[in-house]
Amino acid sequence: MNKFFTLLALVFLLSKASLAQSVVSFKSLGHADDAIYGMSGASSIYVKISPMVEMNGSKLVLYFEPSQALLKDHSFINIIINDKPAYSARLGADTIQKVILNLSRADLSPDHFLKIQIKTLLAISDDICKDLDNPAMWLKVKDYSYLSLVKNSKTGLSDVNISNCFDSKRAIVYPADPSLKDLKAVAWAYARLKRISGRKISVYEATAVPDSVKNYIQVGALGALPEDKRSLIKVSPQSKEGILYLSKSMSSSTDTITQMVNEKGVMVAHKSVATTSSPAEILFVSGGDDEGYEKAITALGNINILNSTFGDYLLIDAASNTHFKSIDENRSKLSLKQIGGSSDFLSGIGSLKSAYSFKNSDFNFTPKEVEIRFIGNYSGLSPGDRGYFNIYLNGLLISSEKLDASGKLNTSVTINRYQHHKYNTLEAEFRFFPSNGLCKNSFINFFGEIDAEKSYLESKNPFISSDLSFYQYPEAFNSGTTRIIVSKEYAKYAAGAIGEIIYELNNNINSNNFPEFAFSSDVPAGDLKKYNIIALLSKEDKLMGEFPDAPINFKENFRLYNAENNKAVYSLSDTTSNGLAQIFYGRSNNATLVLTATGTHISEALTAAARSITEQLSTLSSNVCVTDVNSNKYLFNINKSSENIEYVDTKSAITQFWEKYNLYILLGILVLILLSFLFVRSRVQRSQELYND
């Protein structure tokens, strides 16, 4: 009951706050209910704050649920904002507890992030040594906790500039008949937005932008922009000059606001109409001519240029991304610092963990074996103490060794390709148990620290197979030049899918994969051997016939079967809009990825296929992916000798007729045989009756 009224109160607060402030829940930021385990635990949340927000007057509202087993008056919660203590208290008696904190400009970091840390010290008994590793020790930070942010009414849009405007954008607009440069601009803008937020990015043709979308990036040559949009650009780029221009204004919108009002103990919904002002921002990516437009697109891929542009427009005379190249081109050895790790100082008792994450694509090739080496220091163990250093990969313990009196950590473990995935979580754990009777004093005596610069991951051997699979995507395209090829009739549908591809090719620690773009009609067949190829082709494209090594010939109708029960899983003639992707080695052993789509929703199907092949796949050998616009997905391993594929059009008309109607034909024959038997039997019986007479 307590929880129910708390939720009702929250709805009321949110509805009231929305009139004057923007409310951002933890759930909308991607943070579900976050459980903090153990005697002493912590959780951190980072929020990028828009320049449209005034921190003075904004609030942080936290809801948390402690374990029912805790001694509340012996348990504490601490909230730290921007590395400064903001709140500390014992836990209260309520099932769901609430903390409201006022925020200020001092709570923001220089890069405009709000860092929130929740730390706990929990107890179940009066003896902290007995509480060690008790599974009932937890506190859950609820996902309906929120930030109530005050809109900046003083400076308004003046604080918004090119360097910080990307954070708020979730959509890209492109011309209805896009050129190759338009597709390239969409792709790099898409990759930039998704890398910042990790959220879904929408793409729209210029003639189909919803009225509700007011904050977006618009790409296109100056002459291709709609007149009402071109008039917003107040600076004219010269010939061979690119431009990034941020148009800013305020727009009014009318919404229906629902407030939950307590009337005689009953929460009743009251609706009212409210008019609010919201920013309308359009970041234009264009140029004085094609050469200038190309320079603006190149600047989109250069994070240093974008992060240092503090004005509303940028004229670009020259642009280059060559400085993105790393000194270590092979990328076979990565320090923990390179993959985002830090040298955390850990102290206490029981389990002390540090977590890291890495992707196969962080290396220059798919690794067959990876050596994981940890180097660090810890307080030497006294006689009778028990200490261990454990390594976990994707939740599984892969190494454990005893700690000793030396205090020096230098250990490694080598994992094979069956142990690591496309995306991996690596955990290092100091586990310390003091000798009997010394538990309470050991909280301040034991420490451990991993050196993130000296510790590393090293790929020992590249994973080489006769058939390419999605497990090796995208790192199969890391070496050499990649060319993205598009059917002209697919150009208006391919923008979102190409954005996903460019994002994934550069979703690693060394973003430097800048593919070339071409229409399929302009690509000689011989060029398919010179580059890595990523092709988005219509089923009827002539170039589709130039991939003899492809697992499936998309030009012919086919059926795919489940190898276990021989049940048809997919047929190319399905009316449902489907995306199809296949990856393989080309004629010169070059990486090749081909995507196509069926049905009426081609854009959604292509984008679904591009997203599906980047996910954490459950198999190491899938080379064909079929997905629909509802995210249903099938993975197949198809080769020349596969028995789970059947081409329909290669069979004669008689064979197809027989396979379609064989059951009916056999049933008809059986009925005829039965009728014939009954007819003969009746004639025999009649003959016998005549003979007897």
MOGI-V864174 format. One record per residue. N is the residue number from 1. RES is the residue in three letters. PHI is phi in radians with two decimals (none if undefined). OMEGA is omega in whole degrees, -180 to 180 (999 if undefined). Layout:
BEGIN
N&RES&PHI&OMEGA / N&RES&PHI&OMEGA
END
This chain:
BEGIN
1&MET&none&178 / 2&ASN&-1.01&-177 / 3&LYS&-1.15&-179 / 4&PHE&-1.08&-179 / 5&PHE&-1.18&177 / 6&THR&-1.12&179 / 7&LEU&-1.14&178 / 8&LEU&-1.09&179 / 9&ALA&-1.10&180 / 10&LEU&-1.12&178 / 11&VAL&-1.01&179 / 12&PHE&-1.08&-179 / 13&LEU&-1.11&-179 / 14&LEU&-1.12&-179 / 15&SER&-1.15&178 / 16&LYS&-1.18&-176 / 17&ALA&-1.16&-176 / 18&SER&-1.14&179 / 19&LEU&-1.20&-175 / 20&ALA&-2.17&-175 / 21&GLN&-2.35&173 / 22&SER&-1.64&-178 / 23&VAL&-1.92&-179 / 24&VAL&-2.09&180 / 25&SER&-1.40&177 / 26&PHE&-1.09&-180 / 27&LYS&-1.10&179 / 28&SER&-1.16&177 / 29&LEU&-1.50&179 / 30&GLY&1.63&-179 / 31&HIS&-1.90&174 / 32&ALA&-1.34&176 / 33&ASP&-0.85&-173 / 34&ASP&-1.95&-180 / 35&ALA&-1.56&176 / 36&ILE&-1.82&-174 / 37&TYR&-1.81&171 / 38&GLY&1.62&-179 / 39&MET&-1.10&180 / 40&SER&-2.32&-178 / 41&GLY&-2.38&-178 / 42&ALA&-2.66&175 / 43&SER&-2.42&-178 / 44&SER&-2.16&179 / 45&ILE&-2.32&179 / 46&TYR&-2.00&-179 / 47&VAL&-2.20&175 / 48&LYS&-1.39&-176 / 49&ILE&-1.69&-180 / 50&SER&-1.21&175 / 51&PRO&-1.15&177 / 52&MET&-1.39&-177 / 53&VAL&-1.75&172 / 54&GLU&-1.75&-175 / 55&MET&-1.22&177 / 56&ASN&-1.14&-177 / 57&GLY&1.79&176 / 58&SER&-1.31&-176 / 59&LYS&-2.36&170 / 60&LEU&-1.94&180 / 61&VAL&-2.04&-177 / 62&LEU&-1.89&171 / 63&TYR&-2.01&178 / 64&PHE&-2.45&-177 / 65&GLU&-2.14&179 / 66&PRO&-1.46&175 / 67&SER&-1.04&-179 / 68&GLN&-1.18&-176 / 69&ALA&-1.47&-174 / 70&LEU&-1.27&166 / 71&LEU&-1.45&-171 / 72&LYS&-1.09&-177 / 73&ASP&-1.37&175 / 74&HIS&-1.90&-177 / 75&SER&-2.04&-172 / 76&PHE&-2.31&171 / 77&ILE&-2.17&-179 / 78&ASN&-2.25&179 / 79&ILE&-2.06&-177 / 80&ILE&-2.09&-179 / 81&ILE&-2.09&-178 / 82&ASN&0.95&178 / 83&ASP&1.11&177 / 84&LYS&-2.17&-180 / 85&PRO&-1.07&-179 / 86&ALA&-2.12&-177 / 87&TYR&-2.83&174 / 88&SER&-2.54&-180 / 89&ALA&-2.88&169 / 90&ARG&-1.26&177 / 91&LEU&-1.25&177 / 92&GLY&-1.58&-175 / 93&ALA&-1.54&-176 / 94&ASP&-1.18&177 / 95&THR&-1.15&174 / 96&ILE&-1.96&-177 / 97&GLN&-2.00&-170 / 98&LYS&-2.33&176 / 99&VAL&-2.29&177 / 100&ILE&-2.00&-180 / 101&LEU&-2.16&174 / 102&ASN&-1.39&-179 / 103&LEU&-1.89&178 / 104&SER&-2.51&-180 / 105&ARG&-1.09&180 / 106&ALA&-1.20&-179 / 107&ASP&-1.44&-179 / 108&LEU&-1.64&174 / 109&SER&-1.36&-179 / 110&PRO&-1.02&179 / 111&ASP&-1.59&172 / 112&HIS&1.23&174 / 113&PHE&-1.81&171 / 114&LEU&-1.81&-178 / 115&LYS&-1.77&-179 / 116&ILE&-2.03&177 / 117&GLN&-2.10&175 / 118&ILE&-1.99&180 / 119&LYS&-2.02&-177 / 120&THR&-2.22&169 / 121&LEU&-2.35&-170 / 122&LEU&-1.97&180 / 123&ALA&-2.52&176 / 124&ILE&-1.95&178 / 125&SER&-2.36&178 / 126&ASP&-1.40&-178 / 127&ASP&-1.90&-176 / 128&ILE&-1.11&180 / 129&CYS&-1.23&178 / 130&LYS&-1.34&-178 / 131&ASP&-1.37&-174 / 132&LEU&-0.98&176 / 133&ASP&1.10&175 / 134&ASN&-1.25&-176 / 135&PRO&-1.18&180 / 136&ALA&-1.45&-178 / 137&MET&-1.66&178 / 138&TRP&-2.71&173 / 139&LEU&-2.47&-174 / 140&LYS&-1.92&174 / 141&VAL&-1.50&-173 / 142&LYS&-1.34&-176 / 143&ASP&-1.33&175 / 144&TYR&-1.62&165 / 145&SER&-1.07&-173 / 146&TYR&-2.67&172 / 147&LEU&-1.88&174 / 148&SER&-1.81&-170 / 149&LEU&-1.88&-179 / 150&VAL&-1.43&177 / 151&LYS&-1.27&-178 / 152&ASN&-1.39&-177 / 153&SER&-1.57&-176 / 154&LYS&-1.53&-178 / 155&THR&-1.49&177 / 156&GLY&0.98&-176 / 157&LEU&-1.49&-176 / 158&SER&-1.16&180 / 159&ASP&-1.48&180 / 160&VAL&-1.55&178 / 161&ASN&-2.48&-175 / 162&ILE&-1.08&-176 / 163&SER&-1.15&-176 / 164&ASN&-2.00&-175 / 165&CYS&-1.37&-177 / 166&PHE&-1.16&-174 / 167&ASP&-1.06&-174 / 168&SER&-1.69&-174 / 169&LYS&-1.68&-179 / 170&ARG&-2.29&-176 / 171&ALA&-2.56&178 / 172&ILE&-2.33&-180 / 173&VAL&-2.04&-178 / 174&TYR&-2.37&-179 / 175&PRO&-1.05&-177 / 176&ALA&-1.12&177 / 177&ASP&-2.04&-169 / 178&PRO&-1.27&171 / 179&SER&-1.54&177 / 180&LEU&-1.08&179 / 181&LYS&-1.14&177 / 182&ASP&-1.09&179 / 183&LEU&-1.11&179 / 184&LYS&-1.14&179 / 185&ALA&-1.13&177 / 186&VAL&-1.05&-176 / 187&ALA&-1.08&-178 / 188&TRP&-1.31&174 / 189&ALA&-1.15&179 / 190&TYR&-1.06&-179 / 191&ALA&-1.08&179 / 192&ARG&-1.11&-178 / 193&LEU&-1.15&-177 / 194&LYS&-1.24&178 / 195&ARG&-1.17&-180 / 196&ILE&-1.27&-170 / 197&SER&-1.88&-175 / 198&GLY&1.28&-177 / 199&ARG&-1.64&179 / 200&LYS&-1.18&179 / 201&ILE&-1.93&179 / 202&SER&-1.72&176 / 203&VAL&-2.18&-177 / 204&TYR&-2.37&166 / 205&GLU&-1.21&-176 / 206&ALA&-1.07&-179 / 207&THR&-1.58&-175 / 208&ALA&-2.29&180 / 209&VAL&-1.45&179 / 210&PRO&-1.06&-180 / 211&ASP&-1.08&-178 / 212&SER&-1.32&-179 / 213&VAL&-1.57&-177 / 214&LYS&-2.16&-176 / 215&ASN&-2.27&-172 / 216&TYR&-2.72&174 / 217&ILE&-1.83&177 / 218&GLN&-2.05&-179 / 219&VAL&-1.96&177 / 220&GLY&2.56&173 / 221&ALA&-1.10&-176 / 222&LEU&-0.95&-178 / 223&GLY&-1.23&-179 / 224&ALA&-1.61&-180 / 225&LEU&-1.34&175 / 226&PRO&-1.02&-174 / 227&GLU&-1.02&-178 / 228&ASP&-1.17&177 / 229&LYS&-1.51&-179 / 230&ARG&-1.11&-179 / 231&SER&-1.21&179 / 232&LEU&-1.35&-179 / 233&ILE&-1.50&-174 / 234&LYS&-1.60&180 / 235&VAL&-2.10&-177 / 236&SER&-1.77&176 / 237&PRO&-1.26&178 / 238&GLN&-1.50&177 / 239&SER&-1.05&-180 / 240&LYS&1.16&-178 / 241&GLU&-2.11&177 / 242&GLY&-1.60&-180 / 243&ILE&-2.53&164 / 244&LEU&-1.98&-175 / 245&TYR&-2.27&-179 / 246&LEU&-1.83&176 / 247&SER&-1.64&-176 / 248&LYS&-2.23&176 / 249&SER&-2.78&176 / 250&MET&-1.94&179 / 251&SER&-2.15&-180 / 252&SER&-1.75&177 / 253&SER&-2.44&-180 / 254&THR&-1.91&-178 / 255&ASP&-2.22&173 / 256&THR&-1.62&-177 / 257&ILE&-1.79&177 / 258&THR&-1.82&178 / 259&GLN&-2.04&176 / 260&MET&-1.59&-176 / 261&VAL&-1.94&179 / 262&ASN&-1.40&178 / 263&GLU&-2.08&-180 / 264&LYS&0.95&176 / 265&GLY&1.50&-180 / 266&VAL&-2.04&179 / 267&MET&-1.41&-176 / 268&VAL&-2.02&180 / 269&ALA&-1.41&175 / 270&HIS&-2.03&-178 / 271&LYS&-1.82&177 / 272&SER&-2.54&-179 / 273&VAL&-1.82&-179 / 274&ALA&-2.32&177 / 275&THR&-1.84&-178 / 276&THR&-2.18&176 / 277&SER&-1.82&180 / 278&SER&-2.39&-178 / 279&PRO&-1.25&173 / 280&ALA&-2.06&-177 / 281&GLU&-2.14&173 / 282&ILE&-2.22&174 / 283&LEU&-1.70&-179 / 284&PHE&-1.56&174 / 285&VAL&-2.06&-174 / 286&SER&-2.69&-180 / 287&GLY&-2.95&179 / 288&GLY&-1.15&176 / 289&ASP&-2.72&-177 / 290&ASP&-1.07&-180 / 291&GLU&-1.17&177 / 292&GLY&-1.18&178 / 293&TYR&-1.04&178 / 294&GLU&-1.10&178 / 295&LYS&-1.17&178 / 296&ALA&-1.13&178 / 297&ILE&-1.13&179 / 298&THR&-1.06&179 / 299&ALA&-1.12&178 / 300&LEU&-1.07&-180 / 301&GLY&-1.52&-178 / 302&ASN&-1.91&-175 / 303&ILE&-1.11&-180 / 304&ASN&-1.18&178 / 305&ILE&-1.17&-176 / 306&LEU&-1.13&-177 / 307&ASN&-1.26&-177 / 308&SER&-1.94&179 / 309&THR&-1.77&-173 / 310&PHE&-1.74&177 / 311&GLY&-1.87&-179 / 312&ASP&-1.59&176 / 313&TYR&-2.61&179 / 314&LEU&-2.46&174 / 315&LEU&-1.63&-170 / 316&ILE&-2.04&177 / 317&ASP&-1.54&180 / 318&ALA&-2.60&179 / 319&ALA&-2.54&-179 / 320&SER&-2.62&177 / 321&ASN&-2.09&-177 / 322&THR&-1.15&-178 / 323&HIS&-1.25&177 / 324&PHE&-1.26&-177 / 325&LYS&-1.07&-179 / 326&SER&-1.55&175 / 327&ILE&-1.11&179 / 328&ASP&-1.59&-176 / 329&GLU&-1.10&-177 / 330&ASN&-1.29&179 / 331&ARG&0.86&179 / 332&SER&-1.64&-179 / 333&LYS&-2.29&-176 / 334&LEU&-2.14&175 / 335&SER&-1.36&177 / 336&LEU&-1.08&178 / 337&LYS&-1.17&180 / 338&GLN&-1.11&-179 / 339&ILE&-1.62&173 / 340&GLY&1.73&-180 / 341&GLY&-1.42&178 / 342&SER&-2.36&-180 / 343&SER&-1.51&-178 / 344&ASP&-1.42&175 / 345&PHE&-1.59&-176 / 346&LEU&-1.95&177 / 347&SER&-2.49&180 / 348&GLY&2.44&-175 / 349&ILE&-2.52&-179 / 350&GLY&1.43&-175 / 351&SER&-1.66&177 / 352&LEU&-2.15&-170 / 353&LYS&-2.03&169 / 354&SER&-2.21&-176 / 355&ALA&-2.06&179 / 356&TYR&-2.41&176 / 357&SER&-2.35&177 / 358&PHE&-2.60&-180 / 359&LYS&-2.09&174 / 360&ASN&-1.02&-177 / 361&SER&-1.27&172 / 362&ASP&-1.15&174 / 363&PHE&-1.46&-180 / 364&ASN&-1.37&-179 / 365&PHE&-2.64&177 / 366&THR&-1.18&-177 / 367&PRO&-1.35&173 / 368&LYS&-1.47&176 / 369&GLU&-2.32&178 / 370&VAL&-2.24&173 / 371&GLU&-1.55&177 / 372&ILE&-1.89&-178 / 373&ARG&-2.11&177 / 374&PHE&-1.97&177 / 375&ILE&-2.19&-178 / 376&GLY&-3.04&-179 / 377&ASN&-2.37&174 / 378&TYR&-2.67&179 / 379&SER&-1.26&-178 / 380&GLY&-1.05&-177 / 381&LEU&-1.42&175 / 382&SER&-1.53&178 / 383&PRO&-0.99&180 / 384&GLY&1.66&177 / 385&ASP&-1.28&176 / 386&ARG&-2.13&-180 / 387&GLY&-2.44&-179 / 388&TYR&-2.44&171 / 389&PHE&-2.07&-175 / 390&ASN&-1.98&177 / 391&ILE&-2.09&179 / 392&TYR&-2.04&174 / 393&LEU&-2.14&-180 / 394&ASN&0.92&176 / 395&GLY&1.51&-179 / 396&LEU&-1.91&178 / 397&LEU&-1.28&-179 / 398&ILE&-2.00&179 / 399&SER&-2.79&176 / 400&SER&-2.62&177 / 401&GLU&-2.48&-177 / 402&LYS&-1.35&172 / 403&LEU&-1.54&-177 / 404&ASP&-2.39&-176 / 405&ALA&-1.41&-176 / 406&SER&-1.21&-178 / 407&GLY&1.34&-179 / 408&LYS&-1.93&179 / 409&LEU&-1.91&174 / 410&ASN&-2.70&-175 / 411&THR&-2.40&-179 / 412&SER&-2.56&175 / 413&VAL&-2.55&179 / 414&THR&-1.91&-179 / 415&ILE&-1.96&179 / 416&ASN&-1.73&-172 / 417&ARG&-1.21&178 / 418&TYR&-1.42&-178 / 419&GLN&-1.64&180 / 420&HIS&-1.80&-176 / 421&HIS&-1.92&175 / 422&LYS&-1.08&178 / 423&TYR&-2.17&-171 / 424&ASN&-2.27&172 / 425&THR&-2.00&-178 / 426&LEU&-2.02&180 / 427&GLU&-2.19&175 / 428&ALA&-2.00&-174 / 429&GLU&-2.27&164 / 430&PHE&-1.53&179 / 431&ARG&-2.18&-172 / 432&PHE&-2.20&175 / 433&PHE&-2.25&-178 / 434&PRO&-1.32&178 / 435&SER&-1.16&-176 / 436&ASN&-0.98&175 / 437&GLY&1.52&-177 / 438&LEU&-1.97&-173 / 439&CYS&-0.99&-172 / 440&LYS&-1.13&-179 / 441&ASN&-1.36&-173 / 442&SER&-1.40&180 / 443&PHE&-1.12&-179 / 444&ILE&-1.76&-175 / 445&ASN&-1.58&-176 / 446&PHE&-1.70&174 / 447&PHE&-2.51&175 / 448&GLY&-2.57&180 / 449&GLU&-2.56&177 / 450&ILE&-1.74&179 / 451&ASP&-1.42&-175 / 452&ALA&-1.22&-180 / 453&GLU&-1.42&-179 / 454&LYS&-1.53&177 / 455&SER&-1.29&-172 / 456&TYR&-2.71&169 / 457&LEU&-2.05&-179 / 458&GLU&-2.28&177 / 459&SER&-1.41&-176 / 460&LYS&-1.44&-177 / 461&ASN&-2.46&174 / 462&PRO&-1.29&177 / 463&PHE&-1.43&-178 / 464&ILE&-2.01&179 / 465&SER&-2.35&-180 / 466&SER&-1.24&179 / 467&ASP&-2.11&178 / 468&LEU&-1.36&180 / 469&SER&-2.36&179 / 470&PHE&-1.14&176 / 471&TYR&-1.05&-178 / 472&GLN&-1.65&178 / 473&TYR&-1.71&14 / 474&PRO&-1.76&-172 / 475&GLU&-1.13&175 / 476&ALA&-1.09&-179 / 477&PHE&-1.78&-177 / 478&ASN&-1.27&-178 / 479&SER&-1.79&-178 / 480&GLY&1.46&-179 / 481&THR&-1.67&179 / 482&THR&-1.83&176 / 483&ARG&-2.05&176 / 484&ILE&-1.69&-175 / 485&ILE&-2.02&-176 / 486&VAL&-2.28&170 / 487&SER&-1.17&-178 / 488&LYS&-1.04&-179 / 489&GLU&-1.25&177 / 490&TYR&-1.67&-171 / 491&ALA&-0.99&-177 / 492&LYS&-1.24&-180 / 493&TYR&-1.78&-167 / 494&ALA&-1.64&-171 / 495&ALA&-1.04&-178 / 496&GLY&-1.12&-180 / 497&ALA&-1.13&179 / 498&ILE&-1.15&176 / 499&GLY&-1.06&177 / 500&GLU&-1.05&-178 / 501&ILE&-1.17&180 / 502&ILE&-1.09&177 / 503&TYR&-1.05&-176 / 504&GLU&-1.21&178 / 505&LEU&-1.09&-177 / 506&ASN&-2.02&-180 / 507&ASN&-1.54&179 / 508&ASN&-2.63&-173 / 509&ILE&-1.34&-176 / 510&ASN&-2.41&-174 / 511&SER&-1.27&-179 / 512&ASN&-2.57&180 / 513&ASN&-1.75&-177 / 514&PHE&-1.97&-175 / 515&PRO&-1.18&169 / 516&GLU&-1.51&-179 / 517&PHE&-2.09&179 / 518&ALA&-2.72&170 / 519&PHE&-1.43&-176 / 520&SER&-1.07&-179 / 521&SER&-1.20&-178 / 522&ASP&-1.78&-175 / 523&VAL&-1.84&174 / 524&PRO&-1.15&-178 / 525&ALA&-1.01&-179 / 526&GLY&-1.16&-180 / 527&ASP&-1.22&-179 / 528&LEU&-1.18&178 / 529&LYS&-1.67&-172 / 530&LYS&-1.61&-174 / 531&TYR&-2.30&160 / 532&ASN&-1.25&-172 / 533&ILE&-2.06&167 / 534&ILE&-2.14&-172 / 535&ALA&-2.03&173 / 536&LEU&-1.96&-167 / 537&LEU&-2.12&171 / 538&SER&-1.29&-178 / 539&LYS&-1.08&-176 / 540&GLU&-1.62&-177 / 541&ASP&-1.06&-180 / 542&LYS&-1.06&-178 / 543&LEU&-1.16&180 / 544&MET&-1.05&179 / 545&GLY&-1.42&-178 / 546&GLU&-1.67&179 / 547&PHE&-2.11&-178 / 548&PRO&-1.16&-178 / 549&ASP&-1.61&-179 / 550&ALA&-1.14&178 / 551&PRO&-1.02&-177 / 552&ILE&-2.27&173 / 553&ASN&-1.59&-176 / 554&PHE&-1.22&-178 / 555&LYS&-1.29&179 / 556&GLU&-1.87&175 / 557&ASN&-1.18&-177 / 558&PHE&-2.58&174 / 559&ARG&-2.19&174 / 560&LEU&-1.96&-175 / 561&TYR&-2.05&169 / 562&ASN&-1.28&-175 / 563&ALA&-1.13&-176 / 564&GLU&-1.39&-177 / 565&ASN&-2.08&178 / 566&ASN&1.03&179 / 567&LYS&-1.60&180 / 568&ALA&-1.12&-178 / 569&VAL&-1.75&-175 / 570&TYR&-2.59&174 / 571&SER&-2.27&-176 / 572&LEU&-1.11&-179 / 573&SER&-1.46&179 / 574&ASP&-1.00&178 / 575&THR&-1.39&178 / 576&THR&-1.16&178 / 577&SER&-1.26&-177 / 578&ASN&-2.17&170 / 579&GLY&-1.83&-179 / 580&LEU&-2.17&179 / 581&ALA&-2.32&175 / 582&GLN&-2.51&-178 / 583&ILE&-2.19&-176 / 584&PHE&-2.90&173 / 585&TYR&-1.51&178 / 586&GLY&-1.41&-176 / 587&ARG&-1.09&-180 / 588&SER&-1.86&179 / 589&ASN&1.10&178 / 590&ASN&-1.62&180 / 591&ALA&-1.15&-177 / 592&THR&-2.38&177 / 593&LEU&-2.22&-179 / 594&VAL&-2.12&177 / 595&LEU&-2.12&172 / 596&THR&-2.54&-176 / 597&ALA&-2.59&176 / 598&THR&-2.22&176 / 599&GLY&1.50&-175 / 600&THR&-1.63&-178 / 601&HIS&-1.73&-173 / 602&ILE&-1.18&-178 / 603&SER&-1.04&-180 / 604&GLU&-1.12&-179 / 605&ALA&-1.18&179 / 606&LEU&-1.12&180 / 607&THR&-1.12&178 / 608&ALA&-1.08&179 / 609&ALA&-1.16&-180 / 610&ALA&-1.13&179 / 611&ARG&-1.30&-174 / 612&SER&-1.10&-176 / 613&ILE&-1.36&178 / 614&THR&-1.68&-176 / 615&GLU&-1.36&178 / 616&GLN&-1.27&-174 / 617&LEU&-1.40&-174 / 618&SER&-1.55&-179 / 619&THR&-2.29&-180 / 620&LEU&-1.60&-168 / 621&SER&-2.20&-180 / 622&SER&-1.27&178 / 623&ASN&-2.18&177 / 624&VAL&-2.30&180 / 625&CYS&-2.23&175 / 626&VAL&-2.10&-179 / 627&THR&-2.45&177 / 628&ASP&-1.96&-175 / 629&VAL&-1.25&177 / 630&ASN&-1.70&176 / 631&SER&1.24&170 / 632&ASN&-1.33&-169 / 633&LYS&-2.42&173 / 634&TYR&-2.20&178 / 635&LEU&-2.03&-179 / 636&PHE&-2.36&170 / 637&ASN&-1.99&-174 / 638&ILE&-1.95&171 / 639&ASN&-2.38&-174 / 640&LYS&-1.04&-176 / 641&SER&-1.76&-177 / 642&SER&-1.10&178 / 643&GLU&-1.83&-179 / 644&ASN&-1.75&174 / 645&ILE&-2.30&-179 / 646&GLU&-2.46&176 / 647&TYR&-1.54&-174 / 648&VAL&-1.41&-172 / 649&ASP&-1.24&-178 / 650&THR&-1.42&-178 / 651&LYS&-1.68&179 / 652&SER&-1.17&-180 / 653&ALA&-1.09&-180 / 654&ILE&-1.14&-180 / 655&THR&-1.14&179 / 656&GLN&-1.11&179 / 657&PHE&-1.11&-180 / 658&TRP&-1.12&-178 / 659&GLU&-1.18&-179 / 660&LYS&-1.42&-173 / 661&TYR&-2.10&-174 / 662&ASN&-1.07&-180 / 663&LEU&-1.12&179 / 664&TYR&-1.18&180 / 665&ILE&-1.11&180 / 666&LEU&-1.11&178 / 667&LEU&-1.13&178 / 668&GLY&-1.12&178 / 669&ILE&-1.10&179 / 670&LEU&-1.09&178 / 671&VAL&-1.13&179 / 672&LEU&-1.10&179 / 673&ILE&-1.09&180 / 674&LEU&-1.12&178 / 675&LEU&-1.11&179 / 676&SER&-1.14&179 / 677&PHE&-1.09&180 / 678&LEU&-1.14&179 / 679&PHE&-1.14&-180 / 680&VAL&-1.09&-179 / 681&ARG&-1.10&180 / 682&SER&-1.15&179 / 683&ARG&-1.20&179 / 684&VAL&-1.15&179 / 685&GLN&-1.07&179 / 686&ARG&-1.18&178 / 687&SER&-1.12&179 / 688&GLN&-1.11&179 / 689&GLU&-1.12&177 / 690&LEU&-1.13&-179 / 691&TYR&-1.16&-180 / 692&ASN&-1.13&178 / 693&ASP&-1.14&999
END
